[in-house]
Amino acid sequence: MSAGSETGHVTGTKDKDYNIIWFTEQCLSNVLRLEEYAGDAEREGDDELAQFFRQAQGASRKGAEQGKAMLGKRISG
């Protein structure tokens, strides 16, 4: 059985719940990665690129917050 076909029988977590967890983790990971990328751009004096990464970081942070809220609502409800 591949990871893509697991529907909760092995892990005990249904795909839709796992997908929210995965999405949230990826958004948080992106926030951290984009901090590094923005810092790299700043060190090179490329303010335009640093701003681009900071904007993307904000979008990832927003996605993480939405994912956490969705997950919290579904776990508690």
N, C-alpha and C positions, 0 to 999 in steps of 0.2 A: 504494500500500500504506500503510495507516495504522499508526501506532506500535503499536496494539493487536493487529494481526494479524502482526507480525514474529515469526518463530519461530526466529531464528538464521541465516537465510539471508543477511541483509544485514549484521548486526552480528557474526556469528560466535559469539554468546552465546545459548545456549538460554534460552527463557522461564523455566524453573525456576531457573536460575542468576542470570539478570538479576533475577528477582523477589526473591531473597535480597539481592542488592546493593541494590536499590531500597528494600526494607524496612529494611535496616540504615541506609542514608543518611537515610531519613525519620525513623527513631527518633533518630538523632544530631541532625538538624535540629530535632526537637521539643524535645530537651534544651536546646538553645541558645535557642529561642523561649520556652520555659517559664521559663527563667532571667530573661528580660526581663519576662515577665508577673508573676512572683513579685516581682521588684524594684519594678514599678509598684504592685502591691498594698501592698507594705511601705511605700513612700513615701507612700501614701495612708492608712497606719495600719490597713489591713484585714488583720489577722493571719490570720483564718479563710481568706480567699481566697488569701493567700500560701501558707499551709499546703497548701491544695487543689492549687495549682500545683506545689508542691514534691513532693507525693505523685505527681502525674501525671508529673513529671520523673523520679522514681525508676522508675516503670513504663517510661517510654521508654528510660531508661538500661539497664534490665534487658533490654528487647527488643533494643537495640543490641548488648549483650554476647552475647546468644543468637544473634543474626544473624551476628556476627563469628565466633563459634565454629562455627556451622553452615557458613559460607562457608569458613573455614579447613580444616575437616575435608574438605569436598568438593573443594577445590582441591588439597590435598596427597594426597588418596586416590584 
